[in-house]
Amino acid sequence: MSEDWKYCIALSMVSGIGGVFTKNLFNKFQNPEDIFKAPKKELLKVEGIGDKHIESIKNFDNWDKVDQELEKIEKRGIKLLTLNDPEFPRLLLQTYNPPPLLYMKGEILPEDNISIAIVGSRIPDRYGRSITETLSGELASMGITIVSGMARGIDSIAQSEALKRGGRTIGVLGCGLDIVYPPENVKLNKKVSQNGAILSEFPLGTPPLAQNFPRRNRIISGLSLGVVVVQASERSGSLISASFALDQNREVFAVPGNVGEKLSRGTNWLIKRGAKLVETVDDILSEVEALRNLNREDSSDEDRIDKIIASLSENQREVFSVLKREPLHIDEIIRLTGIEPSNLLSILLALELNDYIAQLPGKHFLVK
């Protein structure tokens, strides 16, 4: 068990310190213990941190509760992902307000960066069930991770179908990981943790309260390159996921439905306001750059990349080689290459104009 976990749990319990401030603190102090030991003048250098925040950090004394949480985590074999953990999902980390902590059963793999969220009604009709099974199954069979909220209806259908196709799936809960909600998802919960991960930002024992689910929804969209909404009423929580997706520079997709049907009002409303209409999986693949090249033949792709590398300058080759591994945020490219931001922008632009790389929403780049 990492010693960092203790101080990260403590920080999550400090009043007034949420995801934004935690992220800023971690940018200044790489070791979470240092946050509690740092002098006031150093804490004041952190963006957004004021006297009240510092007072809350310095006066924190609920270490018994922290120790109790650590004991429960160890007993249940749960892992904590902190913002400075290399396993923390990269797409989620790049959002404005990432969760300070993620409780996890299962594991996150690099290929989970290529993921699509599917969400929707808890009481879908036959049409909703059918289109969800088709979209989720086809995406999963292509190696795309399916993200959802483990709720009744569309969420559970999407994740069950992904598992049937041998794919990976990530479930995000609006309660503690020690609570199975809905209770009929006991088997699904276990299968997801064995073929992906179940995540929550809530401490163990947290019940599935209504106010938890909007917070949960920002994680669902943050983990994904795009969010597909299948059947939603006008007040559906799925529309909250779509709203978060827009705020996070993610693509929003909606499956159209019959005019006048209650379950179609939310999705049709999204389409009228610019969401991509989805009839087949190709409508998703064509819109998200990272998904367009999944069907390329490996051999021809390797030949093409070898020819590209041979034509590049030294700096261009260095950047291109880094991007071959997976989509990266510009800050990560700077860290890996050590190239000055102004020079890097010129290199990225040149590679993009030559159609060698593509830029994704949120300043992420990948090889085309």
Residue pairs with C-beta under 8 A, 6 or more apart in sequence:
1 70
1 73
1 74
2 80
2 82
3 33
4 31
4 32
4 33
4 82
4 84
5 70
5 73
5 80
5 82
6 66
6 67
6 70
7 32
7 33
7 35
7 36
8 32
8 80
8 82
8 83
8 100
8 101
9 66
9 69
9 70
9 80
9 101
10 36
10 60
10 62
10 63
10 66
11 17
11 22
11 25
11 32
11 35
11 36
11 57
11 100
12 22
12 100
12 101
12 203
13 60
13 62
13 65
13 66
14 53
14 56
14 57
14 60
15 56
16 52
16 53
16 56
17 25
17 53
17 56
17 57
17 100
18 97
18 100
19 97
19 98
19 99
19 100
20 48
20 96
20 97
21 46
21 48
21 49
21 53
22 83
22 100
23 83
23 98
23 100
24 46
24 47
24 48
24 49
25 35
25 46
25 49
26 32
26 83
26 84
27 46
28 42
28 45
28 46
29 35
29 38
30 84
32 82
32 84
35 43
35 57
36 57
36 58
36 60
40 54
40 58
43 49
43 53
43 54
43 57
44 50
44 54
69 203
69 204
72 178
72 204
72 205
73 80
73 103
73 204
76 177
76 178
76 204
77 105
78 103
78 104
78 105
78 177
78 204
79 103
79 104
79 105
80 101
80 102
80 103
80 104
81 87
81 88
81 89
81 101
81 102
81 104
81 108
81 199
82 88
82 100
82 101
83 93
83 98
83 100
87 107
87 108
88 98
88 102
89 102
89 108
89 112
89 113
89 222
89 223
90 113
90 328
90 329
90 332
91 113
91 115
91 222
91 223
91 224
91 225
91 364
92 98
92 99
92 219
92 222
92 223
94 329
94 362
94 364
95 218
95 222
95 248
96 247
96 248
97 218
98 222
99 201
99 219
100 201
101 201
102 199
102 200
102 201
102 219
103 176
103 177
103 199
103 200
103 201
103 202
103 203
103 204
104 177
104 197
104 198
104 199
105 177
105 193
105 197
105 198
106 192
106 193
106 194
106 195
106 196
106 197
106 198
107 196
107 197
108 170
108 197
109 168
110 325
110 326
111 143
111 145
111 168
112 145
112 168
112 170
112 196
112 197
112 223
113 326
113 327
114 143
114 144
114 145
114 225
114 290
114 291
114 294
114 327
115 144
115 145
115 146
115 147
115 170
115 223
115 224
115 225
116 139
116 144
116 145
116 146
116 147
116 224
116 225
116 226
116 227
116 228
116 284
116 288
116 291
117 146
117 147
117 148
117 220
117 221
117 223
117 224
117 226
117 227
117 228
117 241
117 245
118 132
118 135
118 136
118 146
118 147
118 148
118 154
118 155
118 158
118 227
118 228
118 230
119 148
119 149
119 154
119 155
119 158
119 217
119 220
119 227
119 228
119 229
119 230
119 237
119 238
119 241
120 128
120 132
120 153
120 154
120 155
120 229
120 230
120 231
120 232
120 236
120 238
121 128
121 153
121 154
121 230
121 231
121 232
121 233
121 236
121 238
121 263
122 151
122 152
122 153
122 154
122 155
123 152
123 153
124 132
124 153
124 154
124 157
124 230
124 231
124 263
125 231
125 263
127 231
127 257
128 153
128 154
128 230
128 231
128 255
128 257
128 263
129 157
131 230
131 255
132 154
132 157
132 158
132 161
132 230
133 157
133 161
134 281
135 158
135 228
135 230
135 255
135 278
135 281
135 284
136 146
136 157
136 158
136 159
136 161
136 162
136 165
137 161
137 162
137 164
137 165
138 281
139 146
139 162
139 167
139 281
139 284
140 146
140 161
140 162
140 163
140 165
140 166
140 167
140 168
140 169
141 165
141 166
141 167
142 291
142 294
142 295
143 167
143 294
144 167
144 291
144 294
145 162
145 167
145 168
145 169
145 170
145 196
146 158
146 159
146 161
146 162
146 167
146 168
146 169
146 170
147 169
147 170
147 171
147 172
147 220
147 223
147 224
148 154
148 155
148 156
148 158
148 159
148 169
148 170
148 171
148 172
148 220
149 155
149 171
149 172
149 173
149 174
149 213
149 216
149 217
149 220
149 241
150 156
150 159
150 171
150 172
150 173
150 181
150 185
150 188
150 189
150 192
150 198
151 182
152 182
152 184
154 230
154 231
154 238
155 171
156 185
156 188
158 169
158 230
159 169
159 171
159 188
159 192
160 188
162 168
162 169
163 169
163 188
163 191
163 192
163 195
167 195
168 195
168 196
169 192
169 195
169 196
170 192
170 196
170 197
170 198
170 199
170 223
171 189
171 192
171 196
171 197
171 198
171 199
172 198
172 199
172 200
172 216
172 219
172 220
172 223
173 179
173 181
173 198
173 199
173 200
173 202
173 208
173 216
174 181
174 200
174 202
174 208
174 209
174 212
174 213
174 215
174 216
175 181
175 200
175 202
175 206
175 207
175 208
175 209
175 212
176 200
176 202
176 203
176 204
176 205
176 206
176 207
177 198
177 200
177 204
178 204
178 205
179 205
179 206
179 207
179 208
180 186
180 189
181 208
189 198
192 198
199 219
200 206
200 216
201 215
201 216
201 219
202 212
206 212
213 237
213 240
214 237
214 240
217 237
217 240
217 241
217 244
218 241
218 244
218 248
220 227
220 241
220 244
221 227
221 241
221 242
221 244
221 245
221 248
221 250
222 244
222 248
222 250
224 245
224 250
225 250
225 251
225 288
225 290
225 291
225 360
226 245
226 250
226 251
226 252
226 253
226 284
226 287
226 288
227 241
227 242
227 245
227 250
227 251
227 252
227 253
228 253
228 254
228 255
228 278
228 284
229 236
229 238
229 239
229 241
229 242
229 252
229 253
229 254
229 255
229 266
229 267
229 270
229 275
230 255
230 267
231 255
231 257
231 263
231 264
231 266
231 267
232 238
232 239
232 263
232 265
232 266
232 267
232 270
233 262
233 263
233 265
233 266
234 265
234 266
234 269
236 266
238 266
239 266
239 269
239 270
242 252
242 254
242 270
242 275
245 251
245 252
246 252
248 362
249 361
249 362
250 361
250 362
251 276
251 287
251 288
251 361
252 270
252 274
252 275
252 276
253 275
253 276
253 277
253 278
253 283
253 284
253 287
254 267
254 268
254 270
254 271
254 275
254 276
254 277
254 278
255 267
255 277
255 278
255 279
256 264
256 267
256 268
256 271
256 277
256 278
256 279
257 263
257 264
257 267
257 268
258 264
259 268
267 275
271 277
276 283
276 284
276 287
277 283
278 284
284 291
285 291
285 292
285 294
286 292
288 360
289 358
289 359
289 360
289 366
289 368
290 327
290 358
290 360
290 366
292 368
293 301
293 368
305 324
305 367
308 320
308 356
309 317
309 320
309 321
312 320
315 339
315 343
315 347
316 347
316 350
316 351
318 337
318 339
319 333
319 337
319 339
319 344
319 347
319 348
319 351
320 351
320 356
320 357
320 367
322 328
322 333
322 336
322 337
323 333
323 357
323 365
323 366
323 367
324 367
326 366
327 360
327 364
327 365
327 366
328 336
328 364
328 365
328 366
329 362
329 363
329 364
330 341
330 344
330 348
330 363
330 364
330 365
331 363
333 339
333 344
333 348
333 365
334 341
334 344
337 344
339 347
348 357
348 359
348 365
351 357
352 358
352 359
352 365
355 368
356 367
356 368
357 365
357 366
357 367
357 368
358 365
358 366
358 367
358 368
359 365
360 366
